[in-house]
Amino acid sequence: MAKLALLAVLVVLGSVACQASGYGYSYPNTPIIPPPPPATPPPSPSPPPPATPPPSPTPGPTPGYPSPTPTTPPPVSTPTPGYPTPTPTMPAPPPASTPAPPPPATGLKVGYYNDKCPDAEKIVLDAVRNATAGIKAGLIRLFFHDCFVQGCDASVLLNKVAGKPDPEMLGIPNLSLRGFEVIDAAKKKIEEKCPGVVSCADIVAFAGRDASKILSGNKINFSMPAGRYDGSVSLKDETLPNLPPPFANLKTLTQMFATKGLSQTDMVALSGAHSIGRSQCSSFRDRLQPPANDNSTTSMDATYAGKLTQDCPAGSDPTVPQDYKTPDVLDSQYYRNVKDRKVLFTSDAALMTSPKTKELVEKYTWWLIGDFLWYRHFEDAMVKMGNIEVKNSTNGQIRKKCGFVNEP
């Protein structure tokens, strides 16, 4: 397989060097050689190198928890929440040039817990395996929503506390988040073996990685640096300004990702997570009745819109699969759907509105090579996202329970 992958990459490089015509497009079961791409492909992001880990926190007294005995319920999928009427305050225009990748977060490294809590990553993996397909999809989304608000610090897990402002989990974009029980189950078991050592933020990051691997059939497989500390601030009012809404255009999306140190390539690659899970009809209902004779790049395919109209009757708000072809597989089918205008959100369709993002969508649909390219870009983007505003021992803590800040 390694030789086959190397051969595929060489084919791409050879085509780029020698040709200057358009792109090919076919489904994976139609093995044809893709026509050559343009002369200048977009750069592939590289995962940031890990840095020196911070000192381990002093374990505090933590009560033992009974080992969880999860059972496997019937498969379900995770919904995307309904948003208010699309009248958001538009962020500032994107910067004139793409920002440089952020430096590696202080203290993060692969294998951080090898000598502190050797079974930590395996415990998380076991908890993820026991979850349904829908919960696994929810764990990827949970990681994204955690990192984009207050950084990757498990602030999204904090519960409502009397007398304090509402936490992130009560924000409109987070009302349908799922997977909290998986994080709690892993945390309890880890605390039994290594009390006060493994952060909830790292558990969320490991769970997002493991869910990606399982849902992709092991085609997405990467190491996640660790060493994050848990934050103590969680505010509902910070969710809408920081989480990209489903009605965002490309300019807004680019700016929101850039403020987190992520490039357009990262943005397009991470959008592929819409290959799994479900969405509430209220998140895209405005796209079901486009202007007459509208056949623009961003409009929805008329036949697909008609089917969704039947699935989303007036007066109700059910959920539908985000990827109508492979709803429980994390794959590059999403990008074929984008090209065919058979995607739910305005933010999905927006990927076809600039030369660079359209070029990436096209590349991810190439037979064999496109899958390989997207897997690598998605892996790199997940690692980069895991670097956002990471807390350390100075401004963070290792929570005893993921839903509550430690008492002073």
C-alpha atoms as a printed R data frame, in Angstrom:
    type eleno elety resid chain resno       x      y       z
1   ATOM     1    CA   MET     A     1   0.000  0.000   0.000
2   ATOM     2    CA   ALA     A     2   2.865  2.394   0.779
3   ATOM     3    CA   LYS     A     3   4.261  1.830  -2.730
4   ATOM     4    CA   LEU     A     4   0.842  2.423  -4.279
5   ATOM     5    CA   ALA     A     5   0.398  5.672  -2.336
6   ATOM     6    CA   LEU     A     6   3.909  6.821  -3.342
7   ATOM     7    CA   LEU     A     7   3.163  5.998  -6.994
8   ATOM     8    CA   ALA     A     8  -0.060  8.011  -6.768
9   ATOM     9    CA   VAL     A     9   1.759 11.046  -5.412
10  ATOM    10    CA   LEU     A    10   4.409 10.774  -8.143
11  ATOM    11    CA   VAL     A    11   1.654 10.729 -10.761
12  ATOM    12    CA   VAL     A    12   0.284 13.995  -9.340
13  ATOM    13    CA   LEU     A    13   3.694 15.651  -9.237
14  ATOM    14    CA   GLY     A    14   4.506 14.520 -12.765
15  ATOM    15    CA   SER     A    15   1.218 15.877 -14.072
16  ATOM    16    CA   VAL     A    16   1.741 19.224 -12.391
17  ATOM    17    CA   ALA     A    17   5.231 19.583 -13.820
18  ATOM    18    CA   CYS     A    18   4.391 18.631 -17.413
19  ATOM    19    CA   GLN     A    19   0.791 19.681 -18.116
20  ATOM    20    CA   ALA     A    20  -1.373 22.797 -18.005
21  ATOM    21    CA   SER     A    21  -4.949 21.762 -18.778
22  ATOM    22    CA   GLY     A    22  -8.124 21.094 -16.726
23  ATOM    23    CA   TYR     A    23  -9.187 18.633 -14.075
24  ATOM    24    CA   GLY     A    24 -10.658 15.166 -14.311
25  ATOM    25    CA   TYR     A    25 -13.627 13.993 -12.293
26  ATOM    26    CA   SER     A    26 -15.009 10.525 -11.666
27  ATOM    27    CA   TYR     A    27 -16.323  8.347  -8.855
28  ATOM    28    CA   PRO     A    28 -13.946  5.933  -7.128
29  ATOM    29    CA   ASN     A    29 -15.396  2.886  -8.892
30  ATOM    30    CA   THR     A    30 -14.466  4.265 -12.313
31  ATOM    31    CA   PRO     A    31 -10.666  3.830 -12.510
32  ATOM    32    CA   ILE     A    32  -9.519  6.355 -15.078
33  ATOM    33    CA   ILE     A    33  -6.451  8.527 -15.052
34  ATOM    34    CA   PRO     A    34  -7.455 12.088 -14.139
35  ATOM    35    CA   PRO     A    35  -6.664 14.817 -16.656
36  ATOM    36    CA   PRO     A    36  -3.781 16.995 -15.519
37  ATOM    37    CA   PRO     A    37  -4.310 19.825 -13.003
38  ATOM    38    CA   PRO     A    38  -3.280 23.471 -13.344
39  ATOM    39    CA   ALA     A    39   0.362 24.328 -13.075
40  ATOM    40    CA   THR     A    40   0.178 25.639  -9.524
41  ATOM    41    CA   PRO     A    41  -1.588 23.399  -7.001
42  ATOM    42    CA   PRO     A    42  -2.415 24.698  -3.511
43  ATOM    43    CA   PRO     A    43   0.168 23.933  -0.866
44  ATOM    44    CA   SER     A    44  -0.478 21.081   1.512
45  ATOM    45    CA   PRO     A    45  -0.377 22.104   5.173
46  ATOM    46    CA   SER     A    46   2.083 20.421   7.460
47  ATOM    47    CA   PRO     A    47   1.331 19.483  11.043
48  ATOM    48    CA   PRO     A    48   3.199 21.667  13.526
49  ATOM    49    CA   PRO     A    49   6.124 20.038  15.309
50  ATOM    50    CA   PRO     A    50   5.521 19.262  18.961
51  ATOM    51    CA   ALA     A    51   7.332 21.248  21.598
52  ATOM    52    CA   THR     A    52   8.755 20.501  25.009
53  ATOM    53    CA   PRO     A    53   6.049 19.293  27.408
54  ATOM    54    CA   PRO     A    54   5.173 21.291  30.524
55  ATOM    55    CA   PRO     A    55   5.676 19.813  33.973
56  ATOM    56    CA   SER     A    56   3.002 17.350  35.014
57  ATOM    57    CA   PRO     A    57   0.385 18.703  37.421
58  ATOM    58    CA   THR     A    58   0.391 17.575  41.004
59  ATOM    59    CA   PRO     A    59  -2.307 14.914  41.336
60  ATOM    60    CA   GLY     A    60  -5.068 15.897  43.711
61  ATOM    61    CA   PRO     A    61  -7.314 13.651  45.726
62  ATOM    62    CA   THR     A    62  -9.945 12.292  43.349
63  ATOM    63    CA   PRO     A    63 -12.642  9.809  44.301
64  ATOM    64    CA   GLY     A    64 -12.631  6.550  42.445
65  ATOM    65    CA   TYR     A    65 -15.330  6.018  39.861
66  ATOM    66    CA   PRO     A    66 -16.889  2.723  38.887
67  ATOM    67    CA   SER     A    67 -15.711  1.405  35.536
68  ATOM    68    CA   PRO     A    68 -18.219  2.269  32.818
69  ATOM    69    CA   THR     A    69 -19.999 -0.595  31.151
70  ATOM    70    CA   PRO     A    70 -21.177  0.984  27.907
71  ATOM    71    CA   THR     A    71 -23.565 -0.822  25.670
72  ATOM    72    CA   THR     A    72 -23.934 -0.249  21.958
73  ATOM    73    CA   PRO     A    73 -27.311  1.317  21.119
74  ATOM    74    CA   PRO     A    74 -28.706  1.271  17.578
75  ATOM    75    CA   PRO     A    75 -26.840  3.629  15.215
76  ATOM    76    CA   VAL     A    76 -27.974  7.222  15.126
77  ATOM    77    CA   SER     A    77 -26.415 10.319  13.644
78  ATOM    78    CA   THR     A    78 -25.582 13.695  15.102
79  ATOM    79    CA   PRO     A    79 -27.644 16.738  14.088
80  ATOM    80    CA   THR     A    80 -26.457 20.235  13.341
81  ATOM    81    CA   PRO     A    81 -28.444 22.802  15.325
82  ATOM    82    CA   GLY     A    82 -30.914 25.206  13.850
83  ATOM    83    CA   TYR     A    83 -29.680 28.787  13.692
84  ATOM    84    CA   PRO     A    84 -31.666 32.008  13.965
85  ATOM    85    CA   THR     A    85 -32.727 33.865  10.834
86  ATOM    86    CA   PRO     A    86 -29.553 34.547   8.798
87  ATOM    87    CA   THR     A    87 -28.878 38.150   9.792
88  ATOM    88    CA   PRO     A    88 -25.426 37.765  11.386
89  ATOM    89    CA   THR     A    89 -23.043 40.584  12.037
90  ATOM    90    CA   MET     A    90 -20.446 40.143   9.347
91  ATOM    91    CA   PRO     A    91 -16.873 39.813  10.585
92  ATOM    92    CA   ALA     A    92 -14.155 42.084   9.276
93  ATOM    93    CA   PRO     A    93 -12.839 41.323   5.775
94  ATOM    94    CA   PRO     A    94 -10.187 38.616   5.571
95  ATOM    95    CA   PRO     A    95  -6.548 39.650   5.669
96  ATOM    96    CA   ALA     A    96  -4.857 40.510   2.401
97  ATOM    97    CA   SER     A    97  -2.646 37.446   2.610
98  ATOM    98    CA   THR     A    98  -2.988 34.044   4.210
99  ATOM    99    CA   PRO     A    99  -1.550 34.134   7.752
100 ATOM   100    CA   ALA     A   100   1.446 31.993   8.558
101 ATOM   101    CA   PRO     A   101   0.682 28.740  10.387
102 ATOM   102    CA   PRO     A   102   0.656 29.190  14.161
103 ATOM   103    CA   PRO     A   103   3.736 28.065  16.079
104 ATOM   104    CA   PRO     A   104   3.415 24.746  17.876
105 ATOM   105    CA   ALA     A   105   1.491 25.115  21.098
106 ATOM   106    CA   THR     A   106   3.792 25.175  24.088
107 ATOM   107    CA   GLY     A   107   4.034 21.792  25.756
108 ATOM   108    CA   LEU     A   108   2.302 19.660  23.118
109 ATOM   109    CA   LYS     A   109   3.993 16.506  21.908
110 ATOM   110    CA   VAL     A   110   3.056 13.111  20.539
111 ATOM   111    CA   GLY     A   111   3.167 10.454  23.252
112 ATOM   112    CA   TYR     A   112   2.880 13.039  26.024
113 ATOM   113    CA   TYR     A   113   1.289 10.532  28.426
114 ATOM   114    CA   ASN     A   114   3.555  7.572  27.628
115 ATOM   115    CA   ASP     A   115   5.403  7.914  30.936
116 ATOM   116    CA   LYS     A   116   2.602  9.630  32.888
117 ATOM   117    CA   CYS     A   117  -0.464  7.510  32.107
118 ATOM   118    CA   PRO     A   118   0.456  4.879  29.483
119 ATOM   119    CA   ASP     A   119  -3.091  3.578  28.982
120 ATOM   120    CA   ALA     A   120  -4.721  6.996  28.512
121 ATOM   121    CA   GLU     A   121  -5.046  6.948  24.719
122 ATOM   122    CA   LYS     A   122  -6.202  3.320  24.666
123 ATOM   123    CA   ILE     A   123  -8.909  4.058  27.236
124 ATOM   124    CA   VAL     A   124 -10.210  6.898  25.061
125 ATOM   125    CA   LEU     A   125 -10.130  4.704  21.952
126 ATOM   126    CA   ASP     A   126 -12.116  1.969  23.698
127 ATOM   127    CA   ALA     A   127 -14.750  4.496  24.784
128 ATOM   128    CA   VAL     A   128 -15.068  5.831  21.231
129 ATOM   129    CA   ARG     A   129 -15.372  2.332  19.773
130 ATOM   130    CA   ASN     A   130 -18.352  1.648  22.037
131 ATOM   131    CA   ALA     A   131 -20.219  4.693  20.683
132 ATOM   132    CA   THR     A   132 -22.716  4.664  17.811
133 ATOM   133    CA   ALA     A   133 -21.836  6.089  14.394
134 ATOM   134    CA   GLY     A   134 -23.823  9.230  15.172
135 ATOM   135    CA   ILE     A   135 -22.004  9.810  18.456
136 ATOM   136    CA   LYS     A   136 -18.654  9.267  16.721
137 ATOM   137    CA   ALA     A   137 -19.606 11.982  14.230
138 ATOM   138    CA   GLY     A   138 -20.562 14.153  17.193
139 ATOM   139    CA   LEU     A   139 -17.115 13.712  18.750
140 ATOM   140    CA   ILE     A   140 -15.418 15.232  15.698
141 ATOM   141    CA   ARG     A   141 -17.816 18.163  15.866
142 ATOM   142    CA   LEU     A   142 -17.274 18.474  19.630
143 ATOM   143    CA   PHE     A   143 -13.516 18.867  19.068
144 ATOM   144    CA   PHE     A   144 -14.107 21.575  16.446
145 ATOM   145    CA   HIS     A   145 -16.575 23.501  18.614
146 ATOM   146    CA   ASP     A   146 -14.260 23.283  21.618
147 ATOM   147    CA   CYS     A   147 -11.210 24.628  19.791
148 ATOM   148    CA   PHE     A   148 -12.982 27.518  18.053
149 ATOM   149    CA   VAL     A   149 -14.280 29.018  21.325
150 ATOM   150    CA   GLN     A   150 -11.672 29.806  24.022
151 ATOM   151    CA   GLY     A   151  -9.240 27.387  22.339
152 ATOM   152    CA   CYS     A   152  -8.809 23.630  22.806
153 ATOM   153    CA   ASP     A   153  -9.386 23.667  26.552
154 ATOM   154    CA   ALA     A   154 -12.541 21.576  27.118
155 ATOM   155    CA   SER     A   155 -14.500 24.740  27.933
156 ATOM   156    CA   VAL     A   156 -17.357 23.329  25.844
157 ATOM   157    CA   LEU     A   157 -17.807 20.575  28.462
158 ATOM   158    CA   LEU     A   158 -18.460 22.872  31.433
159 ATOM   159    CA   ASN     A   159 -21.957 22.666  32.907
160 ATOM   160    CA   LYS     A   160 -24.225 25.476  34.038
161 ATOM   161    CA   VAL     A   161 -23.404 26.668  37.565
162 ATOM   162    CA   ALA     A   162 -25.866 28.740  39.599
163 ATOM   163    CA   GLY     A   163 -24.915 32.386  39.829
164 ATOM   164    CA   LYS     A   164 -22.505 32.280  36.880
165 ATOM   165    CA   PRO     A   165 -22.985 33.188  33.190
166 ATOM   166    CA   ASP     A   166 -24.368 30.494  30.912
167 ATOM   167    CA   PRO     A   167 -21.595 28.248  29.532
168 ATOM   168    CA   GLU     A   168 -20.745 27.437  25.908
169 ATOM   169    CA   MET     A   169 -22.841 24.284  25.819
170 ATOM   170    CA   LEU     A   170 -25.981 26.476  26.022
171 ATOM   171    CA   GLY     A   171 -25.023 28.550  22.977
172 ATOM   172    CA   ILE     A   172 -27.266 28.112  19.910
173 ATOM   173    CA   PRO     A   173 -24.611 26.298  17.825
174 ATOM   174    CA   ASN     A   174 -23.935 23.871  20.693
175 ATOM   175    CA   LEU     A   175 -27.454 22.846  21.686
176 ATOM   176    CA   SER     A   176 -27.240 19.641  19.651
177 ATOM   177    CA   LEU     A   177 -23.645 18.712  20.483
178 ATOM   178    CA   ARG     A   178 -23.232 15.044  21.334
179 ATOM   179    CA   GLY     A   179 -20.578 12.771  22.767
180 ATOM   180    CA   PHE     A   180 -20.307 14.211  26.285
181 ATOM   181    CA   GLU     A   181 -21.012 10.794  27.793
182 ATOM   182    CA   VAL     A   182 -18.077  9.276  25.873
183 ATOM   183    CA   ILE     A   183 -15.704 11.906  27.245
184 ATOM   184    CA   ASP     A   184 -17.043 11.394  30.787
185 ATOM   185    CA   ALA     A   185 -16.706  7.601  30.552
186 ATOM   186    CA   ALA     A   186 -13.097  7.864  29.390
187 ATOM   187    CA   LYS     A   187 -12.266 10.460  32.049
188 ATOM   188    CA   LYS     A   188 -13.673  8.338  34.886
189 ATOM   189    CA   LYS     A   189 -11.675  5.304  33.853
190 ATOM   190    CA   ILE     A   190  -8.497  7.330  33.389
191 ATOM   191    CA   GLU     A   191  -8.928  8.955  36.813
192 ATOM   192    CA   GLU     A   192  -9.042  5.494  38.392
193 ATOM   193    CA   LYS     A   193  -5.594  4.723  36.976
194 ATOM   194    CA   CYS     A   194  -3.949  8.153  36.847
195 ATOM   195    CA   PRO     A   195  -5.770 10.697  39.013
196 ATOM   196    CA   GLY     A   196  -5.146 14.337  38.175
197 ATOM   197    CA   VAL     A   197  -2.895 13.663  35.180
198 ATOM   198    CA   VAL     A   198  -4.886 13.600  31.918
199 ATOM   199    CA   SER     A   199  -6.782 16.716  30.891
200 ATOM   200    CA   CYS     A   200 -10.309 16.706  29.519
201 ATOM   201    CA   ALA     A   201  -9.019 18.849  26.640
202 ATOM   202    CA   ASP     A   202  -6.682 16.058  25.551
203 ATOM   203    CA   ILE     A   203  -9.465 13.484  25.884
204 ATOM   204    CA   VAL     A   204 -11.627 15.572  23.521
205 ATOM   205    CA   ALA     A   205  -8.729 15.799  21.044
206 ATOM   206    CA   PHE     A   206  -8.003 12.056  21.211
207 ATOM   207    CA   ALA     A   207 -11.698 11.247  20.794
208 ATOM   208    CA   GLY     A   208 -11.965 13.458  17.693
209 ATOM   209    CA   ARG     A   209  -8.952 11.744  16.179
210 ATOM   210    CA   ASP     A   210 -10.188  8.230  17.017
211 ATOM   211    CA   ALA     A   211 -13.680  8.908  15.677
212 ATOM   212    CA   SER     A   212 -12.134 10.152  12.415
213 ATOM   213    CA   LYS     A   213 -10.092  6.986  12.084
214 ATOM   214    CA   ILE     A   214 -13.001  4.636  12.752
215 ATOM   215    CA   LEU     A   215 -15.532  6.461  10.554
216 ATOM   216    CA   SER     A   216 -13.053  6.579   7.653
217 ATOM   217    CA   GLY     A   217 -12.373  2.848   7.823
218 ATOM   218    CA   ASN     A   218  -8.861  3.547   9.187
219 ATOM   219    CA   LYS     A   219  -7.927  5.612   6.124
220 ATOM   220    CA   ILE     A   220  -7.496  8.687   8.320
221 ATOM   221    CA   ASN     A   221  -4.780  7.764  10.793
222 ATOM   222    CA   PHE     A   222  -2.555 10.284  12.545
223 ATOM   223    CA   SER     A   223  -0.874 11.045  15.855
224 ATOM   224    CA   MET     A   224  -2.393 13.782  18.005
225 ATOM   225    CA   PRO     A   225   0.048 15.812  20.124
226 ATOM   226    CA   ALA     A   226  -1.068 16.219  23.736
227 ATOM   227    CA   GLY     A   227  -0.261 18.219  26.842
228 ATOM   228    CA   ARG     A   228  -3.233 20.598  26.888
229 ATOM   229    CA   TYR     A   229  -4.621 21.917  30.160
230 ATOM   230    CA   ASP     A   230  -8.293 22.584  30.872
231 ATOM   231    CA   GLY     A   231  -9.691 26.113  30.899
232 ATOM   232    CA   SER     A   232 -11.942 27.665  33.517
233 ATOM   233    CA   VAL     A   233 -13.875 30.164  31.346
234 ATOM   234    CA   SER     A   234 -16.912 29.107  29.305
235 ATOM   235    CA   LEU     A   235 -19.359 31.694  27.944
236 ATOM   236    CA   LYS     A   236 -22.478 31.094  25.879
237 ATOM   237    CA   ASP     A   237 -22.159 34.561  24.313
238 ATOM   238    CA   GLU     A   238 -18.845 33.617  22.679
239 ATOM   239    CA   THR     A   239 -20.286 30.797  20.562
240 ATOM   240    CA   LEU     A   240 -22.076 32.663  17.753
241 ATOM   241    CA   PRO     A   241 -19.197 35.119  17.080
242 ATOM   242    CA   ASN     A   242 -16.628 32.305  16.848
243 ATOM   243    CA   LEU     A   243 -18.372 29.320  15.233
244 ATOM   244    CA   PRO     A   244 -18.934 29.520  11.448
245 ATOM   245    CA   PRO     A   245 -22.698 29.542  10.721
246 ATOM   246    CA   PRO     A   246 -24.247 27.425   7.940
247 ATOM   247    CA   PHE     A   247 -25.206 30.577   5.997
248 ATOM   248    CA   ALA     A   248 -21.649 31.997   5.883
249 ATOM   249    CA   ASN     A   249 -20.139 33.018   2.556
250 ATOM   250    CA   LEU     A   250 -16.529 32.340   1.594
251 ATOM   251    CA   LYS     A   251 -15.252 35.726   2.787
252 ATOM   252    CA   THR     A   252 -16.723 35.178   6.241
253 ATOM   253    CA   LEU     A   253 -15.491 31.589   6.446
254 ATOM   254    CA   THR     A   254 -11.966 32.550   5.410
255 ATOM   255    CA   GLN     A   255 -11.794 35.290   8.035
256 ATOM   256    CA   MET     A   256 -13.182 33.107  10.840
257 ATOM   257    CA   PHE     A   257 -10.652 30.360  10.129
258 ATOM   258    CA   ALA     A   258  -7.797 32.840   9.663
259 ATOM   259    CA   THR     A   259  -8.397 34.320  13.120
260 ATOM   260    CA   LYS     A   260  -7.730 30.828  14.491
261 ATOM   261    CA   GLY     A   261  -4.492 30.469  12.510
262 ATOM   262    CA   LEU     A   262  -6.024 28.155   9.904
263 ATOM   263    CA   SER     A   263  -5.609 28.548   6.138
264 ATOM   264    CA   GLN     A   264  -8.144 28.182   3.339
265 ATOM   265    CA   THR     A   265  -6.710 24.721   2.678
266 ATOM   266    CA   ASP     A   266  -7.401 23.781   6.301
267 ATOM   267    CA   MET     A   267 -10.901 25.235   5.982
268 ATOM   268    CA   VAL     A   268 -11.769 23.252   2.851
269 ATOM   269    CA   ALA     A   269 -10.279 20.047   4.284
270 ATOM   270    CA   LEU     A   270 -12.135 20.342   7.602
271 ATOM   271    CA   SER     A   271 -15.386 21.026   5.741
272 ATOM   272    CA   GLY     A   272 -15.172 17.391   4.656
273 ATOM   273    CA   ALA     A   273 -16.433 16.454   8.119
274 ATOM   274    CA   HIS     A   274 -19.861 17.318   6.676
275 ATOM   275    CA   SER     A   275 -19.585 13.908   5.035
276 ATOM   276    CA   ILE     A   276 -21.082 12.468   8.226
277 ATOM   277    CA   GLY     A   277 -23.828 13.307  10.686
278 ATOM   278    CA   ARG     A   278 -27.219 14.933  10.280
279 ATOM   279    CA   SER     A   279 -28.614 18.463  10.200
280 ATOM   280    CA   GLN     A   280 -31.884 20.020  11.255
281 ATOM   281    CA   CYS     A   281 -33.965 21.354   8.361
282 ATOM   282    CA   SER     A   282 -34.016 24.833   9.908
283 ATOM   283    CA   SER     A   283 -30.290 25.147   9.147
284 ATOM   284    CA   PHE     A   284 -30.833 25.119   5.374
285 ATOM   285    CA   ARG     A   285 -34.570 25.638   4.746
286 ATOM   286    CA   ASP     A   286 -33.883 29.036   3.151
287 ATOM   287    CA   ARG     A   287 -32.015 27.238   0.330
288 ATOM   288    CA   LEU     A   288 -34.936 25.030  -0.694
289 ATOM   289    CA   GLN     A   289 -36.688 27.746  -2.719
290 ATOM   290    CA   PRO     A   290 -34.049 29.617  -4.747
291 ATOM   291    CA   PRO     A   291 -34.988 32.404  -7.168
292 ATOM   292    CA   ALA     A   292 -36.636 31.266 -10.401
293 ATOM   293    CA   ASN     A   293 -34.227 29.900 -13.024
294 ATOM   294    CA   ASP     A   294 -31.352 30.127 -10.554
295 ATOM   295    CA   ASN     A   295 -28.681 27.703 -11.706
296 ATOM   296    CA   SER     A   296 -25.767 29.462 -10.040
297 ATOM   297    CA   THR     A   297 -22.811 27.774  -8.399
298 ATOM   298    CA   THR     A   298 -24.194 28.385  -4.916
299 ATOM   299    CA   SER     A   299 -27.813 27.356  -5.517
300 ATOM   300    CA   MET     A   300 -29.049 23.875  -4.633
301 ATOM   301    CA   ASP     A   301 -29.716 21.278  -7.323
302 ATOM   302    CA   ALA     A   302 -33.465 21.463  -8.051
303 ATOM   303    CA   THR     A   303 -34.099 17.713  -7.799
304 ATOM   304    CA   TYR     A   304 -32.184 17.493  -4.531
305 ATOM   305    CA   ALA     A   305 -34.060 20.528  -3.180
306 ATOM   306    CA   GLY     A   306 -37.359 18.870  -4.089
307 ATOM   307    CA   LYS     A   307 -36.433 15.725  -2.172
308 ATOM   308    CA   LEU     A   308 -35.404 17.773   0.876
309 ATOM   309    CA   THR     A   309 -38.644 19.744   0.712
310 ATOM   310    CA   GLN     A   310 -40.511 16.450   1.134
311 ATOM   311    CA   ASP     A   311 -38.222 15.458   4.018
312 ATOM   312    CA   CYS     A   312 -38.640 18.853   5.717
313 ATOM   313    CA   PRO     A   313 -42.395 19.520   5.906
314 ATOM   314    CA   ALA     A   314 -43.548 22.926   7.100
315 ATOM   315    CA   GLY     A   315 -44.208 23.195  10.804
316 ATOM   316    CA   SER     A   316 -41.596 20.613  11.812
317 ATOM   317    CA   ASP     A   317 -37.823 20.493  12.104
318 ATOM   318    CA   PRO     A   318 -36.591 16.926  11.501
319 ATOM   319    CA   THR     A   319 -33.010 15.979  10.657
320 ATOM   320    CA   VAL     A   320 -31.594 14.730   7.362
321 ATOM   321    CA   PRO     A   321 -28.171 13.264   6.464
322 ATOM   322    CA   GLN     A   322 -25.531 15.825   5.586
323 ATOM   323    CA   ASP     A   323 -24.162 13.454   2.923
324 ATOM   324    CA   TYR     A   324 -27.021 11.766   1.082
325 ATOM   325    CA   LYS     A   325 -24.766  9.083  -0.450
326 ATOM   326    CA   THR     A   326 -22.444  7.866   2.344
327 ATOM   327    CA   PRO     A   327 -23.933  9.406   5.508
328 ATOM   328    CA   ASP     A   328 -21.986  7.322   8.033
329 ATOM   329    CA   VAL     A   329 -18.605  7.221   6.260
330 ATOM   330    CA   LEU     A   330 -16.012  9.960   6.608
331 ATOM   331    CA   ASP     A   331 -14.852 10.195   2.993
332 ATOM   332    CA   SER     A   332 -14.378 12.548   0.055
333 ATOM   333    CA   GLN     A   333 -17.915 11.981  -1.275
334 ATOM   334    CA   TYR     A   334 -18.781 15.334   0.285
335 ATOM   335    CA   TYR     A   335 -16.695 17.130  -2.351
336 ATOM   336    CA   ARG     A   336 -18.519 15.368  -5.193
337 ATOM   337    CA   ASN     A   337 -21.730 16.545  -3.588
338 ATOM   338    CA   VAL     A   338 -20.361 20.103  -3.485
339 ATOM   339    CA   LYS     A   339 -19.590 19.947  -7.211
340 ATOM   340    CA   ASP     A   340 -23.054 18.553  -7.951
341 ATOM   341    CA   ARG     A   341 -24.716 21.294  -5.831
342 ATOM   342    CA   LYS     A   342 -26.220 18.622  -3.591
343 ATOM   343    CA   VAL     A   343 -25.106 19.984  -0.227
344 ATOM   344    CA   LEU     A   344 -27.191 21.459   2.569
345 ATOM   345    CA   PHE     A   345 -25.491 24.659   3.660
346 ATOM   346    CA   THR     A   346 -24.597 27.937   2.002
347 ATOM   347    CA   SER     A   347 -21.171 27.483   3.609
348 ATOM   348    CA   ASP     A   348 -20.763 24.187   1.715
349 ATOM   349    CA   ALA     A   349 -21.715 25.711  -1.640
350 ATOM   350    CA   ALA     A   350 -19.378 28.647  -0.948
351 ATOM   351    CA   LEU     A   351 -16.361 26.404  -1.530
352 ATOM   352    CA   MET     A   352 -16.999 26.702  -5.285
353 ATOM   353    CA   THR     A   353 -16.885 30.516  -5.306
354 ATOM   354    CA   SER     A   354 -13.132 31.165  -5.474
355 ATOM   355    CA   PRO     A   355 -10.453 29.707  -7.762
356 ATOM   356    CA   LYS     A   356  -8.359 28.303  -4.908
357 ATOM   357    CA   THR     A   357 -11.143 26.630  -2.944
358 ATOM   358    CA   LYS     A   358 -12.787 25.333  -6.120
359 ATOM   359    CA   GLU     A   359  -9.437 23.874  -7.186
360 ATOM   360    CA   LEU     A   360  -9.184 21.982  -3.893
361 ATOM   361    CA   VAL     A   361 -12.735 20.652  -4.217
362 ATOM   362    CA   GLU     A   362 -11.865 19.446  -7.726
363 ATOM   363    CA   LYS     A   363  -8.655 17.763  -6.562
364 ATOM   364    CA   TYR     A   364 -10.395 15.948  -3.730
365 ATOM   365    CA   THR     A   365 -12.722 14.327  -6.292
366 ATOM   366    CA   TRP     A   366  -9.960 12.759  -8.373
367 ATOM   367    CA   TRP     A   367 -10.100  8.983  -8.452
368 ATOM   368    CA   LEU     A   368  -7.722  7.409  -5.865
369 ATOM   369    CA   ILE     A   369  -5.367 10.390  -5.733
370 ATOM   370    CA   GLY     A   370  -8.066 12.763  -4.509
371 ATOM   371    CA   ASP     A   371  -8.974 10.542  -1.579
372 ATOM   372    CA   PHE     A   372  -5.333 10.221  -0.572
373 ATOM   373    CA   LEU     A   373  -4.799 13.996  -0.809
374 ATOM   374    CA   TRP     A   374  -7.878 14.828   1.262
375 ATOM   375    CA   TYR     A   375  -7.030 12.297   3.980
376 ATOM   376    CA   ARG     A   376  -3.610 13.913   4.439
377 ATOM   377    CA   HIS     A   377  -4.966 17.476   4.375
378 ATOM   378    CA   PHE     A   378  -7.682 16.570   6.880
379 ATOM   379    CA   GLU     A   379  -5.142 14.982   9.233
380 ATOM   380    CA   ASP     A   380  -2.865 18.020   9.066
381 ATOM   381    CA   ALA     A   381  -5.774 20.404   9.657
382 ATOM   382    CA   MET     A   382  -6.973 18.435  12.696
383 ATOM   383    CA   VAL     A   383  -3.510 18.682  14.266
384 ATOM   384    CA   LYS     A   384  -3.278 22.407  13.497
385 ATOM   385    CA   MET     A   385  -6.743 22.989  14.920
386 ATOM   386    CA   GLY     A   386  -5.632 21.199  18.088
387 ATOM   387    CA   ASN     A   387  -3.053 23.974  18.619
388 ATOM   388    CA   ILE     A   388  -5.587 26.786  18.948
389 ATOM   389    CA   GLU     A   389  -5.129 28.820  22.162
390 ATOM   390    CA   VAL     A   390  -3.856 25.879  24.185
391 ATOM   391    CA   LYS     A   391  -3.729 26.394  27.962
392 ATOM   392    CA   ASN     A   392  -0.736 25.444  30.110
393 ATOM   393    CA   SER     A   393  -0.059 24.893  33.805
394 ATOM   394    CA   THR     A   394  -0.066 28.655  34.406
395 ATOM   395    CA   ASN     A   395  -3.500 29.475  32.988
396 ATOM   396    CA   GLY     A   396  -5.129 26.046  33.090
397 ATOM   397    CA   GLN     A   397  -5.774 23.024  35.285
398 ATOM   398    CA   ILE     A   398  -6.413 19.293  35.084
399 ATOM   399    CA   ARG     A   399 -10.085 18.938  35.975
400 ATOM   400    CA   LYS     A   400 -11.204 16.105  38.214
401 ATOM   401    CA   LYS     A   401 -14.554 15.994  36.429
402 ATOM   402    CA   CYS     A   402 -14.874 17.354  32.907
403 ATOM   403    CA   GLY     A   403 -18.128 19.198  33.562
404 ATOM   404    CA   PHE     A   404 -16.846 21.289  36.471
405 ATOM   405    CA   VAL     A   405 -13.891 23.514  37.282
406 ATOM   406    CA   ASN     A   406 -11.845 22.274  40.254
407 ATOM   407    CA   GLU     A   407 -12.665 23.950  43.555
408 ATOM   408    CA   PRO     A   408  -9.852 26.231  44.834
